[in-house]
């Protein structure tokens, strides 16, 4: 359920002003190790580490992009399904509306191969697709996502929405302050609604980057408790990520 810490960074931190030095077509690869895979504030790996990798393609003259990203997960198998992998596929277009205002629109599908969650009482198929639209001003952006399918296994949850306000503020040439606040609305499942937040920083090195962030939610602790051990998956915690892009 994420995405994506890494994809989020790629999609939202991209400079929408055309750069004449960039090639017409860019291909970026990414790989990272995270102490916990948090998506919208909630752990997808039962508060345990994750290995993640992806590929991102951009056509710079048009602003069209597409990509894919994958990570290990635990929440589906913990709920009685049969998936240990999240595979995300996304595509869209970004650019500028004015000199200062950027936009990004697209679709993102979260695929959980052979998840079988729909065979468990009280759950729908975990596979989820969302459309999204984003406006940015400098380092600040606001993004709205709407599910065009059921949302992450919730029954009758089509048209669930998520609003995301974030800022990635450069402090110097190598350190960026990362701020985020979001709110998840789960259609016809109001007990699952919650807000999430993040305060952190990313340090860029020549060969990789390291991000540290305190992430938390006000989610219902019973609703978002792990069936495996009862731990609250939205609790406030420090999360670290080591990322390599090439």
N, C-alpha and C positions, 0 to 999 in steps of 0.2 A: 504494500500500500504506500507508497512513498512519494515518492520520488523525492524524492530525490533531492536528496541533498546535492548531489553532483549535477544532475540535470537541471535542477532549479538554478544552480549557479550559472550554468552554461546559458540557459534560456533568458535569464533576467539580467545578468551582469554584462551581456554582450553590448558593445557600443553600437548603437543603431546608426550613428553617423557614418556614412560611407568612407572607407579608408582606401585611398588610391593605391597604397602599397600592398594591399591584400590581393591574393590571387582570386580569380573568378570562382574557383571551387576549392573549398577547404575541408579537410577530413581530420578530425581530432579523435584520438583514442584516450581513454581514461581508465584508471584502476585505483582502487583505494581499499584501505582497511579501516573499519570503524569499530569503536569499543561497544557500540550499540547502534542498531539501525532504527532511528526514530523517524516516523512519517507523520506529519501533522501532530507532533508531540508524543505520539504513542509508539512504544517499542514493538517492532515486528519480529524481533528475534529473542523474545523473552528476556530482555535486558542483557543479552549476550552479544559477542562480537559478530561482525559481518564482513564478508569479502564481496566486493562489488566491481563491476567493469562495464564499460560501454563504448559506443562509437557514435560520433556526431558529425553530420555532413551539413555544410552551409554553401549555398550559392550566393555569393556576396552581391552581384549586380541586382538580383531580384529580392533578396532577403528570405527566400524560401529555405527551409531546413528540414531535416529528418534525422532520426537516430533511434538507437536501441540501447537498453541498459538492463543489467540483471544483478540479482543479489540473492543470497540465501535468506530464508525466513523460517519461523517456527509457528506462527499463529494459526495457520490452517491445520496443520497436523495436530496441534494442541486442541483444536476445536473438533477434531474427529474426522477431518478431511485427509487428503493424501498428497499434498503439495509441499515441497521444501524449497521451491524456487519461485521467485517473482521475476517476470520478464516483461519489461516495459517497451512499448513501441510508440513513437510520437512523431508528429510533423506539424509544420505551420509556417507562418510568415511573420517577420518582424521588420520594422523600419521606423520612419519618422513621420509624425503628423505636422510638426513645426520644427523650428531650430532646436527647441528645448524639450519637446514632448515626443516620447517614443511609444511604439505599440508593439504588441506581440499577440497573435491569435493562433489557435491550433487545436489539435485533438491529441489525447493521450490515452492509450489502452494499457491496462495492467492485466497481464496474462499469467495465470497460475496453472501450468500444464497438469492435466489430469487431477485437478484439485478435488473433485467429487464432493465438495462441501454441500451441494444441493441434495445429497442423499442423507444428510444429517438433519434430524428434526429441528425446525426453527430457523434453518439457514437457506439462503439462495446460493446460486453459483457465485463463486468469489470473483470471477472475471469481471472487470469493470472498465468502462470507457467514459471519459469526460471531455467536454469541450471547454476551452478557457479563453479569456481575453484579459490583457494586461495593458496598463498605461504607466509610463515611467517619466520621472522628471529628475535628471541628474542621477544621484545614487539611490533615489527613493522610487518605489513602485507599489502599485496596488493591483491585485490580480483576483479575478472571479472565475471559479470553476463550477460546472454543472454536470451532474452525472446523466448520461443518456441511456444508462442501464441501471439495474440494481447496484447499490454501492457496497462493495467488499463483503458480500454475503448477507447483508441485511435484507429481510423480506420487504417487498412493496416499497422499495426505497429509491425508485427512479426519480430523477430531478432533485436529489440531494445536492447541496451546494456548499462551497467553501470559499471564504473571503480571506485574503492574505495581504497584509500590509508589511512591507519589509524595506530595509535600507542597508546598503553595503557601502560604508563611508571610509574612504582612504584616510588613514592617520599619518602615513608617510609612504615612502616608495615601496615598502614591502609588507606593511601591516594594514589590514582592513577590519573595521568594526562591523560586526554583523548583528542586526537587530530585526526581530520579527514578532508579529502578533497575528493570530488567525482565529477563525471561528468556523467550526464544522456544524452544519445542520443536516440531520439524517431524516429524510422524509418519512413520515408515519412511524417514526421511532424516536420520539422526543427525548426519551431517557438517555439516548446515545449522543445528544448534542453536547458540545463542550467548546471551550476556548483553549488555545495553546500559545506559548511564547518562547522566545529564545533570545539570549544575550551572549554574544561570543566574539571571537576574533580569529582571523586567518593570517598566518605568517607565510609568505612566499619565500622559498629558497630557490637556488639555481636548478635543483633537480626534482623538487617536490614541494608540496605545501602542507602545513599542519594547521588544523582548525580545532579550537577548543570552545565549547559553548555549554552554558547551563540551559537546559530545556525542561519545560514543565507544562502541565495542563491543570484545568479544574474539572476534568472528566469524572463521571460517576465511578467510584472506586470498585463497586461491585460489577458494573457493566464491563469495565475494562480491566478486570482481574484475570490473570492467566489461569486457565483450567488445569494447567500442569502443576502449579505450585501455589496458586492463590495470590501471587504478588501483583501489585498494582502496576500496570504497564505504562501509565501516564505520570508516574511520580517524577518530581524534580530531581535532576541528576546532571552531573558533568559528563559530557560526551566528547570524545576525541576522535579525529579522523585524519589519517595520513593519505594524501592524494598525489598521484602522478599523472600528468597529462603529457601526451607526446603525439 
